Amino acid sequence: MVIYLAMAARSDNVIAFPLHRRRELQGCPHCGRRDDVWQIGRLLWAYCEVHEVRWVVADDAGVTRATINRNELKKGLEFLSTFAEVTR
């Protein structure tokens, strides 16, 4: 007898962002300003264009694949990829 179990698609190569270890940054660590924010998946990233740094300001657990705008996601990833992360 063979039993098949229904399995939900699961990504085992995704590492959750360690929000409990992040520094609380309200603004750029160099000048204190924040130009704007981009939502990348569940994470909300702020950035400073002058110092070219980015950091996580929030995690929105309510975001699902269905609610993500793929065009905005792509633009945000391309834009923020040039900034150094200072969230650690």
N, C-alpha and C positions, 0 to 999 in steps of 0.2 A: 504494500500500500504506500502511495506517495502522497504527501500532504504539502500543498503549496500555501505559503503565507503571503498575503498581500503586504507589500512593503512600499512605504512612501519614499519618493526620491529624496536622497540625502546626500549632501556634499560633505565628504569627510576631509576635504582639503582646505576648508575654510577655518581660519583661526579667529576666534572672537577677539575684538579689540579689548584690551584689559583696562576698562574704564576705572576700575578701583585703583589702578597704579598711575593714572594720569595726573599731571599737575593741573590745578585749577587756574587757567589763564583766561582772564577777561579781555586782555589786549596783548599787543605785541610785547614780548619780553624786553625789547630794545627801546621802544618809544611809548608803549602803552596804548597805541591806537589800534583800531580794527576797521579795515576798509569795508568789508561786506562778508557774507557767508554763502557757502554752497552746500546743498544737501547732496551727499553721495551715499546712496543706499539709505541705511538707517542713521548714518552719522552726519552731523552738521559741522562743517569745517569753516572756521574763520581764517582770515588771512590779512597780512600787511604787505602791500605792494612795494613799499619803500625798502623794507629789509628782506623781502622775498621769503617769508616764513608762513607756515600754516599750522593750525592746531585744532583739535576737536573741542567743541563747546557743548555738544549734546548728543544723546543717543535716543532716537525715536523708535521705540519697539513696535509702534503701530504701523510702520511701513511694511508693505508686502510687495511681492513682485508685480502684482497687478496695479499698484499705485505709483510705481516708479516710471517717470517720464524718461525713456531711453535717450532721447535727443539731449535733454538737459543733463542727464548723467554723463554722456559722452563729452559734452562741452566742459562740464565741471572737472572731469578727470583730466582732460587735456590741459585746461588752465592751471589746475593745482599741481600737476606733475612737475612743474618747473620750480615750485616752492619747496624749501626745506622744512621738514616736520619738526616741531618743537614741543610736541605733546608729551614726550616721555617723562 
